Amino acid sequence: MATQALVNPEILSWARIRAGLSEVMLAKKLKVQSDKIFNWEAGTLKPTFKQAQNLAKITHIPFGYLYLPRPPVEVLPIPDLRTIDSAELDEPSPELRETLQLTMRKQEWLKEYLKERNEKPLSFIGSLSSDSDIKEAVNIIRKTLGTSQPQTGTWEEYQRTLIDKIESIGVIVLRSGIVGNNTHRKLSVNEFRGFAICDEYAPVIFINSADAPTARLFTLIHELAHLWIGESGISNTITATNHKREEMFCNAVAGEFLVPEAFLKSSWNDELKLEDNIRQVATSTHVSKFVAIRRALDCHLVDRETYNRFYSNELKAFRKKSGSSAGDYYQNTKAKNSKMLSRAVIGEALSGRMLLRDAGSILGVSPSNLKTYARKIS
């Protein structure tokens, strides 16, 4: 007879709910009848040791948690600024929590690396406040980055340029739509679109690349504004109505940075169809149609219903176009780690100051692939 695991039924329920699973869904993953899940959580039956191990793996908790007297209090390491109409959202998923943990591990390594090299703290972190004038804030950010409104090129080229400029001033930009390298654990666009982690040595911007590409540019500048006001936070910048002061400020900065209000209002023609107006603004400012309609919403040229419908269509088109293609492994790896972090880690590893195993662990790359990855980003 299989050994029973004397686990706490309350923890079983907590782990299942935390992972966003119903009793039926968990039973299917464990390949047991759903009544067993009900009985385990009621305490009338106990899972076997093997079943308990599988349950912990499926719900993404340490196995030892199942024996705790009560559910642990989990506190996010940075502020959760996600709201819809001023209402707090549900508890963060295990995927979001683990993505934060992985990101902070990379940040901590880079911070120590920069300190050992006697790099100076970044002076722009926290140099503004959420009460700062929006247009003045945009001018300051533009001057620091050394950018102006693009005159040629596509929004994709503009985004690549901005990411390069942002990394050149000491901010690492990480982009991924999955947890680590696990393609079965996707990040939800409905849950969050990005976050910023402030630090005077190694500030980080994370972009959820499960989102439509046309939406990520706005998130990028929104999170950059977070660093300028010295406020870390998880954001859902796109479709939410958020009344938190810092989120309103960062949204306003992102909008003015990408599509100045004065230009938008002077070029908007009420006699044109919405699509024609959006296309004209997007082409003139070299941003995506998404950013153009976001600014139209901010400046009260379209209502929220029109905006949400447009965004939904954009996201559907992106998902249909993206299909199941995994893309280029090394390009994806560079996006997940940023060129700045990748070059620092690889430089330490290839010089012998860091074990290949440790370098691979930080970057999520097999040690045997590190030299190839080094050539790809050089």
N, C-alpha and C positions, 0 to 999 in steps of 0.2 A: 504494500500500500504506500502511495506517495506521501512524503512528509508534508504536513500542513504548515503553513506560515502563519504564525500568531500575530497578524498585522492588525492595526487599528482600523475598524470599519469607517470611522469618521474621516481618516486620512484617505481611504479609498474613494469616498465620495468627493472629497476636496480635490484629489488629483484628477479625477474624471472631469469634473466641472471646470477646473483650471485649464484643462486641455481642450475644452469646448466639445466634449463628446457626450452623447446620450448613452443610456444603458445599452441600447440596441447596437449603437455604433461600436462601443467598446467590446461588447460580446463578439461582434463580427471580427474585429481585429484579433481578439484572443482565441477565436474559433471555439467558443463555448456557447451554450444556450443563454439567452438574455436573463432567464430567471436566476441563473447563478450569480449574475452581477447584483441583482436585487437582494439576494440572500447574503452575499458577501457584505454589502453595505448595511444590511440590517443586523449583521452579526450572527445570523443563524447558521451560517456555513463559513468555512475558511478556504481560501485558495491554496493550492499546493505551492511549494516553494518556487517551482519553475514558473507557475502561473503568475505569482507575485512579482518575480523578476521581469517577466514579459510585460506585465502591467506597468511597472515603473519605467521600462524602456519606452513603451507606447505613449505614456503621459509625460515623458521627459522630466522625470524627477529622480534624484538619487534614491537607490533602493532603501537605504536606511531611513528615509523619511516615513516609510510605511509603518514604522514602529514608534514614531513619535506620539506622545500623549495627546497632542492637539496640533492642528495645522500651523505651520510656521507663518510668521508675519513677513511678507515679502515687500520690501520697499525698493522702488526703482532708484537707480543711482543718480538720475537727473530728473528735473521736474517734468510732469506730464501735462502738457498744455493743450491737449486735444479736447475740444468741446464742440458740440453742435447746439446752437441757440442757447449758449451759456450752461448747458447740462453736461456734466462729466460723462465720459464714455466708460464702457465696461472695462474690467480688469485687463491689463495687457496680456497678450498671448505668450505662451512659452517661446514662440518664434521671435517675437519682439524682444523679450527678456534676454534670450541667448545672443541675439544680434548685438544688443547693447554690451553684453559681457565680452564678446569677441572683439568688438570695436575698441572698448576700453583697454583690453589687453594690448592691442596694437599701439594705442595712444601712449600707454605707460612705457612701453619699450622705447618708442621714439623720444619721449620726454627725457628719459634717462640718457639716451644716446646723445641728444643735443646738449644736455647739461655737462656731460663728460667732455664735450668738445668746446665748452665755455661759450656757447651761443647765448646771445642776449635775449631777454624777454621781449615779446612783441608789443610794441607800444600802442597799437591800435585796439587791442582787446579791451573792451569796457570803456573806450574813450568817448562814447556817446551814451545817451539815455533814451528811454522810450518817450521822453518829453521833447527830444530834439526836433528841430524843424526838418521836415521830410526832404525838401529840396536841397537844403544845406547838407544833410546827411548823405544824400546821393552824390553830391559834388565831392565830398570828402572821400567817399568810397571809390569813386571813379579816379580821383587824383592818386590815391594810394595804389590802385591797381594799374594805373597808367592806361586806362581805356577810355574810349569815347563811343558815341553811337556809330555802329559800323556803316560804312558807305557801300560795301559790296559783300557778296557772299550769301550763304544760306543760314538758317537758324542753327543747323547742325554745326557748321563751321564756327559760328558765333559762340556756341556752347563750348566747343573744344578750346577756343581761344580763352574764354572766361575761366575755364577750369585750369588751364596752364597759368594764367595770370594769378589766380587765387592761390595755386600751389607755390608760385614764385615768391609770394609774400609770407610763406610759412604755414599755410593751412593745408592739411591733407583732405582730399575729397575722395570718399569711398562710395562706390555704387554697386548695389547688388539687389537681386530680387529673390534670393534664397538664403537660408541659414547656412553659413559656411560654404561647403561644397555639396551639400545635400539637396539635390534637385527635387527630392520628394517633399521637402519642407519649404514651401513657397511663402514669401512675405505678402501679407494682404494689403492691397492699396486702400481698401476701406478702413483699415486699422490705422495706418500712418503712411505719410509720404516722405518724411525725412526727419532728421534730428541733428542738433548741433551740440557739441561738447566743448565748452570753453576751457581754455588753458592758456597761460601766457607764453608757454613754450611750444606746445603741440596741440593746437586747436583742431577739431575734426568736424567735417560736414559729412553726413551720411545721406545718400539719396536712394530711395526705394525704386529700383529700376524695373520693378513689376509694373510701375505706372507707365502711362503712355509717354513716349519720348517728348512729345510736344508740351507735356506738363512739367517735366523735370527742370526746365530752365527757370521757371518761376520759383520752384522749391529751392534751387541752388542759391538764388539771390536772397530769398527769404531767410535761409539758414545762415548765410553770410552776414546778414543784418543782425542776427542773434549774437554773433561773435563781437560785433562792434558795440553792442550794448552790454556785453559781458554776461549774457543770460543763456545758460544751457537749457535745452528743452526738446521734447518730442512734439512734432507738429503734424496737423492734417490740413495743410494750407489751401487745398484746392476747392472743394465744394462746401466746406463747413462755414457756418456763420459763427465766428469766434469773437467774443467781446472782451477777451483778456487784453490788457493794455499792450503788453509786449508783442502779442500776435498781431494786433491791429497795426502797430508801428512797423513790424517787419513785412507785413503784407503791403503796406503803403510804400515802403522803400523799394521793395521788389518791383512793384508796378511802375513807380516813377523812374526807376533805373532803366527798365526795359522799354517802356513806352511813355514818354513824358506827357503829362496831362494836356499841356498847352498844344502840343502837336496833335494829339488825338482829337481834341475838340475842334481844332481848326480844319482838320481833314475829314471829319465825319460828315456824311451827306445823308440826311433823312430821306431823300428821294431815291436813294439806291437801296437795293435789296441787302439784307443783313450779310449774306455771304460775300457780296461784292465789297461792302464796307470793310469786313474783316480781312478779306484778301488784300485790299489796298493798304490797310494799316500794317499788316504783317510784312508785305513786300517792302514798304517804305522804311520800316524800322529793323528789318532783317531778323524778326523773331517769328515764332510759330503762330498759326491761327489761334491756337489755344491762348497764348499770352495776350494776343490782340483782344479777344473777347473777354478775357479776364479784366483787362483795363477798361473795356466798355462797361462792364458790370460796376467796377469801382467808381467810374465817373458817371454812373446813372444813365448810360446811353442804352442799356438793355436791362431787362428785369432778371431776377434770379432763376425763374422758371426757364426762360430762354437760354440762359447761361448753362444751367444744369443739363438741359437737353443736348446742347452742343457738346459739352464735355463728355457726356455718356456716349454719344455717337463717335467721338474721337477715340475713346478708350476701346470701344467695340471694334473699330477699324484697326487699331493697333494690334489687338489680340488676334484678330482674324489674319492679319498680315504676318504676324510673328510666328504663328503656327507652333510646331514642335522643334524647330531648329535650335540647337544648343549654341550655335555661334562658334567663334574661334576661341579655343581654350586659353591661350596666352593673352589675348585681348580682354577676355572676361576676367582673367586673373589680375591684369593690370588695373582694370576698373575697380575690382574689389579691394585692391590694396593701395592704389595711387602710385604714380611714378616716383614721387618723393620718398614714400616709405619703402617701396620695393628696392630702389637704388641704395638706400641706407642699409637695409638688412642684407642685401646681396653683397654689398661692399664689405661688410663685416665678416660675412661667411667666407667669401673667396679669399680674404686676407688672412684667414685662420684665427681671427679674434672671436669667432662665434662658430659653434658646431653647426654643420649642415642640417642636422636633425632639428635643432632649435629654430634655425632660420626657416626651414620648411614648415614647421609648426605655426609660426607667426603668420606666414604668407599663405598657408593652406596649399602648399606645393610639395610634391614628393621631392626629397633631397636629390634624387637622381635626375630630376628635371630642372634643378636650379640653374645650372650653367646654360641650358637652352633658354630659360626664361630671361637670364641676364643678357643674352644676345638679342632677344626680342625687344627689350626695353632700352637698349643702348642707342 
